[in-house]
Amino acid sequence: MGASKYTKGCCGWLIVLVVAALVVTAGVVAIMKKRSHKSAEVLPVPGPPGAITQKYADALGTALQFFQVQKSGKLVNNKISWRGDSALDDGKDANLDLSKGMYDAGDHMKFGFPMAFTATVLAWSILEYGDQMAATKQLDPALDALKWITDYLINAHPSDDVLYIQVGDPDTDHKCWERPEDMTVKRPLIKIDKNNPGTEVAAETAAAMAAASLVYKSRNMQYSDTLIKHAEKLFTFADSYKGSYTDTYPKIQTYYNSTGYHDELLWAASWLYHATGDRQYLSYVTVKNGDSYADWGRPTWFSWDDKRAGTQVLLSRVKFFGSKEASNAENNGLGMYRKTAEAVVCGLLPDSPTATTSRTSGGLVWIDEWNALQHPVAAAFLAVVFSDYMLTSRTSEVSCSGQSFSPTDLRKFAISQADYLLGDNPMKMSYLVGYGGNYPQQVHHRGASIPVDANTGCKGFQWLSSNSPNPNVATGALVGGPFKNDSFIDSRNNSMQTEPSTYNSAVLVGLLSGLVTTSSVSLSLS
């Protein structure tokens, strides 16, 4: 009896204790949920590239081929059967060789502003994820694409305060529908100089050359030195003779209108700081111009026109991994860049209190109906870079209005955008041409739409209006993408949705390189 009574009482107390423990546990969980997002987890130990995710490796290999499709000039080791030499006389009016470079989209224009941005992002992608590219045997194609552009940019900068920023007349070019190999129209040159400023183009070109100099520092020191000398001179030119290139040349506003040049100056100075270690550039972006140029605290969208979000993430790198030389004032400025970068990524995470509500029902961030994939791909690239900065620095969380998210959460967002464009969307459409079994067949692209043996002259518009699939596949082209309702009209005349661009491809290469496997990023880019 006594033993039985004792056991019964003990069980009763056990029940009370268990209930109490459950109550306490529930309270702790509730508190933790307020402090940390449910998907937060222990960070893996950073290290070299791990197992390859094959779908992203395949997509990366596909995406890089578009730069071969877009090449101008005398082609070397040409891997695109329907492409040949083109624009060999570009630049001759100024006694320059501007035959290289790349056509910006589905036409045959060379616009220096988006082309330089393409090079900057390609260089950044190689610097952060070159080991991942190498693991998938895609580093050499990326290096080849970058150098094809930087060779052109070097030749386009014949003297300190002169930069050629455009080859071709867009109005004339758009009145023709022909293969680039068959072009006969005149291709005039546009330049900026002391009397005709173009701060944003000069600064973006400086950023491209500074970033590329870091890529080639361990591969070709002489070429790297050449690039950094051009970069420093171009930055001085951009900063000394301020003025927007679309004010100088209003006609360009129809094509690549600039909304300002302060962001490009910060972007260029940031890259020059990474490339040279010169404190004057760090002071430029923090103490001297941070308050007036950076829009601290206001998240923006990264694009060929707006570099603020990219600069904030890039300078967060310095804050994550330290700058021993930085003064207190400079460190305070770097802190503001990092806080703003955190605001940028918080706006991307779908469960964040500050998440953007502008998304399709399929989950794609959607900002603009024209070239809709531009912003989500660029945003996803920044998210994966920032997540890897967190991972490498062993930073476990980022706070979004009191709710915490892990590097894994950022990576999941980036994956969601990549998977959408690769076919996980309501249309079951891969928006990367050549990847998967269902991708656009009528890409708005002159060379892809015209048979190699066609004799069209300038007036080959029957190929624009044809309802047949393109006879040539523009492999690697990332088309404009879906409407807000996730729909897509595969028509060559629908350039809003079916035209690709090199600058979209650059951020896609960065995104896929970051997702193809996990690894540490380097503590320093130099």
C-alpha positions as CSV (number, residue, x, y, z in Angstrom):
1,M,0.0,0.0,0.0
2,G,2.7,2.4,1.0
3,A,4.7,1.7,-2.1
4,S,1.7,2.1,-4.3
5,K,0.7,5.4,-2.7
6,Y,4.3,6.8,-3.1
7,T,4.3,5.8,-6.8
8,K,1.0,7.4,-7.4
9,G,2.1,10.7,-5.8
10,C,5.4,10.6,-7.7
11,C,3.5,10.2,-11.0
12,G,1.3,13.1,-10.1
13,W,4.3,15.4,-9.5
14,L,5.9,14.1,-12.7
15,I,2.8,15.1,-14.6
16,V,2.9,18.6,-13.0
17,L,6.6,19.0,-13.8
18,V,6.1,17.8,-17.4
19,V,3.2,20.3,-17.9
20,A,5.3,23.1,-16.3
21,A,8.2,22.2,-18.6
22,L,6.0,22.2,-21.6
23,V,4.7,25.7,-20.6
24,V,8.2,27.0,-20.2
25,T,9.3,25.4,-23.4
26,A,6.3,26.9,-25.3
27,G,7.2,30.3,-23.8
28,V,10.9,30.0,-24.9
29,V,9.8,28.9,-28.4
30,A,7.4,31.8,-28.7
31,I,10.2,34.2,-27.7
32,M,12.7,32.5,-30.0
33,K,10.2,32.8,-32.9
34,K,10.1,36.6,-32.3
35,R,13.9,36.7,-32.4
36,S,14.7,34.1,-35.1
37,H,13.1,32.9,-38.2
38,K,12.0,29.3,-38.1
39,S,14.4,28.2,-40.9
40,A,17.5,29.5,-39.1
41,E,20.0,26.8,-38.6
42,V,23.6,26.0,-37.6
43,L,25.9,27.4,-40.2
44,P,28.1,24.9,-42.1
45,V,31.8,25.4,-41.7
46,P,33.1,27.5,-44.7
47,G,35.5,25.8,-47.0
48,P,36.3,25.0,-50.6
49,P,33.5,24.1,-53.2
50,G,31.3,21.2,-52.1
51,A,29.1,19.0,-54.2
52,I,27.9,20.4,-57.5
53,T,24.2,21.0,-58.0
54,Q,24.0,19.8,-61.6
55,K,21.0,21.8,-62.8
56,Y,22.8,25.1,-61.9
57,A,26.0,23.8,-63.4
58,D,24.2,23.0,-66.7
59,A,22.4,26.4,-66.6
60,L,25.7,28.2,-66.0
61,G,27.3,26.5,-69.0
62,T,24.3,27.5,-71.1
63,A,24.2,31.1,-69.9
64,L,27.8,31.8,-70.7
65,Q,27.3,30.8,-74.3
66,F,25.3,34.0,-74.9
67,F,28.4,36.1,-74.7
68,Q,29.8,34.1,-77.6
69,V,26.6,34.9,-79.5
70,Q,26.9,38.6,-78.8
71,K,30.6,39.1,-79.8
72,S,31.5,41.6,-82.3
73,G,34.8,41.7,-84.3
74,K,37.1,39.0,-85.6
75,L,36.0,35.9,-83.8
76,V,38.6,33.6,-82.3
77,N,37.8,29.9,-81.7
78,N,34.2,30.6,-82.6
79,K,31.8,28.1,-81.1
80,I,28.6,29.5,-82.5
81,S,28.1,27.9,-85.9
82,W,25.8,30.7,-87.2
83,R,28.0,33.6,-86.1
84,G,30.9,35.0,-88.0
85,D,33.1,38.1,-88.1
86,S,31.3,41.5,-88.0
87,A,31.8,45.2,-87.4
88,L,35.5,44.9,-88.3
89,D,35.7,48.6,-89.2
90,D,34.2,49.9,-86.0
91,G,36.3,52.8,-84.7
92,K,38.2,53.5,-87.9
93,D,36.7,57.0,-88.3
94,A,38.7,57.9,-85.1
95,N,41.7,55.7,-86.0
96,L,40.7,53.3,-83.3
97,D,40.0,49.5,-83.2
98,L,36.6,49.2,-81.7
99,S,35.8,46.0,-83.5
100,K,35.5,44.0,-80.3
101,G,33.0,44.4,-77.5
102,M,29.5,43.0,-77.6
103,Y,26.1,43.9,-79.0
104,D,23.9,44.9,-76.1
105,A,20.7,43.0,-77.0
106,G,18.8,41.8,-80.1
107,D,20.2,44.6,-82.2
108,H,23.7,45.6,-83.3
109,M,24.4,48.6,-81.1
110,K,27.4,48.9,-78.8
111,F,26.2,51.1,-75.9
112,G,29.1,51.7,-73.6
113,F,27.1,52.2,-70.4
114,P,25.4,48.8,-70.2
115,M,28.5,47.1,-71.7
116,A,30.7,48.4,-69.0
117,F,28.2,47.2,-66.4
118,T,28.2,43.8,-68.0
119,A,32.0,43.7,-67.5
120,T,31.8,44.9,-63.9
121,V,29.3,42.3,-62.9
122,L,31.2,39.5,-64.8
123,A,34.4,40.5,-63.0
124,W,32.6,40.6,-59.6
125,S,31.2,37.2,-60.2
126,I,34.6,35.7,-61.1
127,L,36.2,37.3,-58.0
128,E,33.6,35.9,-55.7
129,Y,32.9,32.6,-57.4
130,G,35.8,31.8,-59.7
131,D,36.4,28.6,-57.7
132,Q,32.8,27.4,-58.3
133,M,33.2,28.3,-62.0
134,A,36.4,26.3,-62.2
135,A,34.7,23.3,-60.5
136,T,32.2,23.3,-63.3
137,K,34.7,24.0,-66.0
138,Q,33.1,27.4,-66.8
139,L,35.9,29.8,-65.6
140,D,37.6,30.0,-68.9
141,P,34.4,31.0,-70.8
142,A,33.8,33.7,-68.2
143,L,37.3,35.0,-68.5
144,D,37.1,35.0,-72.2
145,A,33.8,37.0,-72.2
146,L,35.2,39.5,-69.7
147,K,38.4,40.2,-71.7
148,W,36.5,40.6,-75.0
149,I,34.8,43.6,-73.4
150,T,37.8,45.0,-71.5
151,D,39.9,44.9,-74.7
152,Y,37.2,47.1,-76.3
153,L,37.0,49.4,-73.3
154,I,40.8,50.0,-73.3
155,N,40.7,50.9,-77.0
156,A,37.7,53.2,-76.3
157,H,39.8,55.3,-73.9
158,P,42.5,56.7,-76.1
159,S,43.4,59.6,-73.8
160,D,42.8,60.7,-70.2
161,D,39.7,62.8,-70.8
162,V,38.2,61.0,-73.9
163,L,36.0,57.9,-73.9
164,Y,34.1,56.6,-76.8
165,I,30.7,55.5,-75.4
166,Q,28.7,54.3,-78.5
167,V,29.2,52.7,-81.8
168,G,26.3,52.9,-84.2
169,D,23.2,55.0,-84.6
170,P,20.3,53.4,-82.8
171,D,17.6,54.9,-85.0
172,T,19.4,53.7,-88.2
173,D,20.2,50.4,-86.6
174,H,16.6,49.8,-85.7
175,K,15.4,50.5,-89.2
176,C,17.3,47.4,-90.3
177,W,16.7,43.8,-89.6
178,E,19.8,41.9,-90.8
179,R,22.6,39.7,-89.6
180,P,25.6,41.5,-88.0
181,E,27.9,39.8,-90.5
182,D,26.0,41.6,-93.3
183,M,25.8,45.1,-91.9
184,T,26.5,47.9,-94.5
185,V,25.1,50.9,-92.7
186,K,27.4,53.6,-91.3
187,R,28.3,53.1,-87.7
188,P,29.1,56.6,-86.2
189,L,30.9,57.1,-83.0
190,I,29.9,59.1,-79.9
191,K,32.5,60.2,-77.3
192,I,32.5,62.1,-74.1
193,D,35.2,64.6,-73.1
194,K,35.8,67.7,-71.0
195,N,33.3,69.7,-73.1
196,N,30.8,66.8,-73.5
197,P,30.6,65.1,-70.1
198,G,29.2,61.7,-69.3
199,T,30.0,61.0,-65.7
200,E,28.0,57.8,-65.3
201,V,29.6,56.1,-68.3
202,A,33.1,57.1,-67.4
203,A,32.6,56.0,-63.8
204,E,31.0,52.7,-64.8
205,T,33.9,52.0,-67.2
206,A,36.3,52.8,-64.4
207,A,34.5,50.3,-62.2
208,A,34.7,47.7,-64.9
209,M,38.4,48.2,-65.4
210,A,39.1,48.3,-61.7
211,A,37.2,45.1,-61.0
212,A,38.7,43.3,-64.1
213,S,42.2,44.4,-62.9
214,L,41.6,42.3,-59.8
215,V,40.6,39.3,-61.9
216,Y,43.8,39.5,-64.0
217,K,46.1,40.4,-61.1
218,S,47.2,36.8,-60.7
219,R,46.8,35.8,-64.3
220,N,48.3,38.6,-66.4
221,M,50.0,41.3,-64.3
222,Q,50.8,43.6,-67.3
223,Y,47.2,43.5,-68.4
224,S,46.0,44.1,-64.8
225,D,48.3,47.2,-64.5
226,T,47.0,48.5,-67.8
227,L,43.4,48.2,-66.6
228,I,44.0,49.9,-63.3
229,K,45.8,52.8,-64.9
230,H,42.8,53.4,-67.2
231,A,40.4,53.0,-64.3
232,E,42.1,55.6,-62.2
233,K,42.3,58.1,-65.1
234,L,38.6,57.5,-66.0
235,F,37.5,58.0,-62.4
236,T,39.4,61.3,-62.2
237,F,37.8,62.4,-65.5
238,A,34.3,61.3,-64.3
239,D,34.6,63.2,-61.0
240,S,36.2,66.3,-62.4
241,Y,33.8,67.0,-65.3
242,K,30.4,66.1,-63.9
243,G,27.4,65.9,-66.2
244,S,25.0,63.2,-67.3
245,Y,25.7,61.6,-70.7
246,T,22.0,61.6,-71.5
247,D,21.9,65.4,-71.0
248,T,24.9,65.6,-73.3
249,Y,23.3,63.3,-75.9
250,P,19.5,63.5,-75.3
251,K,18.9,61.0,-78.2
252,I,20.2,58.2,-75.9
253,Q,17.4,58.8,-73.4
254,T,15.1,56.6,-75.5
255,Y,17.4,53.7,-75.1
256,Y,19.6,53.8,-71.9
257,N,18.5,56.9,-70.0
258,S,20.4,57.6,-66.9
259,T,18.6,58.6,-63.7
260,G,21.8,60.1,-62.2
261,Y,25.6,59.6,-61.8
262,H,26.2,59.7,-58.0
263,D,25.7,56.0,-57.7
264,E,28.3,55.3,-60.5
265,L,30.8,57.5,-58.7
266,L,30.4,55.5,-55.5
267,W,30.5,52.2,-57.3
268,A,33.7,53.1,-59.2
269,A,35.4,54.4,-56.1
270,S,34.4,51.2,-54.2
271,W,36.0,49.1,-56.9
272,L,39.1,51.3,-57.0
273,Y,39.5,50.9,-53.2
274,H,39.3,47.1,-53.5
275,A,41.8,47.2,-56.5
276,T,44.3,49.6,-55.1
277,G,43.8,49.7,-51.3
278,D,44.2,53.5,-51.6
279,R,42.4,55.2,-48.6
280,Q,41.4,58.2,-50.8
281,Y,38.7,56.0,-52.4
282,L,37.4,54.7,-49.1
283,S,37.2,58.2,-47.8
284,Y,35.4,59.2,-51.0
285,V,32.6,56.7,-50.5
286,T,32.2,57.2,-46.7
287,V,33.3,60.5,-45.3
288,K,33.2,62.8,-48.3
289,N,30.2,61.6,-50.3
290,G,28.4,59.0,-48.3
291,D,25.7,61.3,-46.8
292,S,25.1,63.1,-50.1
293,Y,25.3,60.3,-52.7
294,A,24.5,57.0,-51.0
295,D,20.9,57.2,-49.9
296,W,21.7,55.3,-46.8
297,G,18.8,53.6,-45.2
298,R,16.8,53.5,-48.5
299,P,16.8,50.1,-50.3
300,T,16.9,50.2,-54.1
301,W,17.0,47.8,-57.0
302,F,20.3,46.9,-58.6
303,S,20.5,47.4,-62.4
304,W,22.6,48.8,-65.2
305,D,21.3,52.2,-64.3
306,D,21.2,52.1,-60.5
307,K,24.3,50.8,-58.7
308,R,23.4,51.8,-55.1
309,A,22.3,48.3,-53.9
310,G,25.4,46.8,-55.5
311,T,27.7,49.3,-53.9
312,Q,26.1,48.7,-50.5
313,V,26.6,45.0,-50.7
314,L,30.2,45.4,-52.1
315,L,31.1,47.8,-49.3
316,S,29.5,45.4,-46.7
317,R,32.3,43.1,-47.7
318,V,34.8,45.6,-46.2
319,K,32.6,45.8,-43.0
320,F,32.3,42.0,-42.7
321,F,35.9,41.2,-43.2
322,G,37.5,44.4,-41.8
323,S,39.7,47.2,-42.9
324,K,42.6,47.8,-40.5
325,E,43.4,51.2,-42.0
326,A,39.8,52.7,-41.8
327,S,39.3,55.6,-39.5
328,N,36.4,55.8,-37.1
329,A,34.5,58.1,-39.5
330,E,35.2,55.7,-42.4
331,N,34.1,52.7,-40.3
332,N,30.9,54.6,-39.4
333,G,30.2,55.1,-43.1
334,L,30.9,51.4,-43.9
335,G,28.4,50.6,-41.1
336,M,25.8,52.6,-42.9
337,Y,26.4,50.8,-46.2
338,R,26.0,47.5,-44.4
339,K,22.8,48.5,-42.7
340,T,21.4,49.6,-46.0
341,A,22.5,46.4,-47.6
342,E,20.7,44.5,-44.8
343,A,17.6,46.6,-45.7
344,V,18.0,45.6,-49.3
345,V,18.0,41.8,-48.5
346,C,15.3,42.2,-45.9
347,G,13.0,43.6,-48.6
348,L,13.6,40.4,-50.7
349,L,12.9,37.7,-48.2
350,P,9.2,36.8,-48.6
351,D,8.6,36.2,-44.8
352,S,10.3,39.4,-43.7
353,P,8.2,42.2,-42.2
354,T,9.6,44.6,-44.8
355,A,9.3,42.2,-47.8
356,T,8.3,43.8,-51.1
357,T,4.7,42.8,-52.0
358,S,5.4,43.2,-55.7
359,R,5.6,39.5,-56.7
360,T,3.8,37.3,-59.1
361,S,1.6,34.5,-57.8
362,G,4.4,32.2,-58.9
363,G,6.8,33.9,-56.5
364,L,8.9,36.0,-58.9
365,V,9.9,39.5,-57.6
366,W,8.2,41.7,-60.2
367,I,9.2,45.4,-60.7
368,D,8.7,46.3,-64.3
369,E,6.9,44.8,-67.2
370,W,9.7,45.6,-69.6
371,N,12.6,43.2,-69.1
372,A,10.8,41.8,-66.1
373,L,13.6,39.3,-65.1
374,Q,16.2,42.1,-64.8
375,H,15.4,43.1,-61.2
376,P,14.7,39.7,-59.6
377,V,17.9,38.1,-61.1
378,A,20.0,41.0,-60.0
379,A,18.4,41.0,-56.5
380,A,18.9,37.2,-56.2
381,F,22.6,37.7,-57.1
382,L,23.0,40.3,-54.4
383,A,21.2,38.0,-51.9
384,V,23.5,35.0,-52.6
385,V,26.6,37.2,-52.3
386,F,25.4,38.7,-49.0
387,S,24.5,35.3,-47.7
388,D,28.0,34.1,-48.5
389,Y,29.6,37.1,-46.8
390,M,27.5,36.1,-43.7
391,L,28.5,32.4,-44.0
392,T,32.2,33.1,-44.4
393,S,32.3,35.6,-41.6
394,R,30.3,33.3,-39.4
395,T,27.5,35.8,-39.1
396,S,24.5,33.8,-38.1
397,E,21.6,36.2,-38.8
398,V,20.4,39.4,-40.2
399,S,17.6,41.3,-38.4
400,C,14.7,42.5,-40.4
401,S,12.5,44.8,-38.1
402,G,13.1,42.5,-35.1
403,Q,12.8,39.2,-36.9
404,S,16.0,37.3,-37.7
405,F,17.0,35.4,-40.9
406,S,19.9,33.2,-41.6
407,P,22.2,33.0,-44.6
408,T,20.2,29.9,-45.6
409,D,17.0,32.1,-45.8
410,L,18.8,34.4,-48.2
411,R,20.0,31.5,-50.3
412,K,16.5,30.0,-50.4
413,F,15.2,33.3,-51.8
414,A,17.9,33.3,-54.5
415,I,17.1,29.7,-55.4
416,S,13.4,30.5,-55.7
417,Q,14.2,33.2,-58.3
418,A,16.7,31.0,-60.2
419,D,14.3,28.0,-60.2
420,Y,11.5,30.2,-61.5
421,L,13.4,31.4,-64.5
422,L,14.7,27.9,-65.2
423,G,11.1,26.5,-65.5
424,D,9.5,26.2,-62.0
425,N,6.8,28.7,-62.9
426,P,3.1,28.6,-63.9
427,M,4.0,28.5,-67.6
428,K,6.5,25.7,-67.1
429,M,8.8,27.8,-69.3
430,S,12.5,28.1,-69.1
431,Y,13.4,31.7,-69.8
432,L,17.0,30.7,-70.4
433,V,17.2,29.8,-74.1
434,G,18.7,26.3,-74.6
435,Y,18.1,25.1,-71.1
436,G,15.3,22.5,-70.5
437,G,12.8,21.2,-73.0
438,N,10.5,24.3,-73.2
439,Y,12.1,27.6,-73.8
440,P,11.2,30.6,-76.1
441,Q,11.5,29.8,-79.8
442,Q,11.0,33.3,-81.2
443,V,13.7,35.3,-79.4
444,H,13.8,39.0,-80.5
445,H,17.3,38.7,-81.9
446,R,18.3,39.6,-85.5
447,G,21.1,37.1,-85.9
448,A,19.1,34.2,-84.5
449,S,16.0,35.0,-86.5
450,I,17.6,35.0,-90.0
451,P,18.9,31.9,-91.8
452,V,22.7,32.1,-92.4
453,D,22.3,31.8,-96.2
454,A,19.5,34.5,-96.4
455,N,20.2,37.5,-98.5
456,T,18.2,40.2,-96.7
457,G,20.2,43.4,-97.0
458,C,18.9,45.9,-94.5
459,K,15.2,45.1,-95.0
460,G,14.9,41.5,-93.7
461,F,11.8,42.3,-91.7
462,Q,10.0,39.3,-93.0
463,W,12.1,37.4,-90.5
464,L,10.9,39.6,-87.7
465,S,7.3,39.0,-88.5
466,S,7.6,35.3,-89.2
467,N,5.6,33.0,-87.0
468,S,8.2,30.2,-87.3
469,P,10.8,29.4,-84.7
470,N,14.2,31.1,-85.0
471,P,16.4,29.1,-87.4
472,N,19.3,29.7,-85.1
473,V,19.2,29.2,-81.3
474,A,20.6,32.1,-79.3
475,T,21.8,29.7,-76.7
476,G,22.2,31.3,-73.2
477,A,19.9,34.2,-73.9
478,L,17.9,35.3,-70.9
479,V,14.7,36.8,-72.4
480,G,12.8,39.6,-70.8
481,G,10.4,37.3,-68.9
482,P,6.8,37.1,-67.8
483,F,4.0,39.7,-67.1
484,K,2.8,40.2,-63.6
485,N,0.2,37.4,-64.0
486,D,3.1,35.0,-64.9
487,S,2.0,34.8,-68.5
488,F,4.4,35.0,-71.5
489,I,3.8,35.5,-75.2
490,D,6.5,33.9,-77.3
491,S,6.5,36.3,-80.2
492,R,9.5,37.9,-81.9
493,N,7.6,41.2,-82.2
494,N,7.1,41.1,-78.4
495,S,10.5,42.6,-77.6
496,M,9.3,43.6,-74.1
497,Q,9.3,39.9,-73.2
498,T,11.5,38.1,-75.7
499,E,14.5,40.3,-76.1
500,P,17.7,39.2,-74.3
501,S,20.6,41.4,-73.1
502,T,24.2,40.9,-72.1
503,Y,23.7,42.8,-68.8
504,N,20.9,40.4,-67.8
505,S,23.2,37.5,-68.6
506,A,26.0,38.9,-66.5
507,V,24.0,39.0,-63.3
508,L,22.5,35.5,-64.2
509,V,26.1,34.1,-64.5
510,G,26.8,35.6,-61.0
511,L,23.7,34.1,-59.5
512,L,24.2,30.6,-61.0
513,S,27.9,30.6,-60.0
514,G,26.9,31.3,-56.4
515,L,24.3,28.5,-56.4
516,V,26.2,25.8,-58.2
517,T,27.8,24.8,-55.0
518,T,28.6,26.2,-51.5
519,S,32.0,27.5,-50.5
520,S,33.7,30.4,-48.7
521,V,34.3,33.6,-50.5
522,S,37.7,35.1,-50.2
523,L,38.3,37.5,-47.3
524,S,39.9,39.9,-49.7
525,L,39.4,40.6,-53.4
526,S,43.0,41.8,-53.9
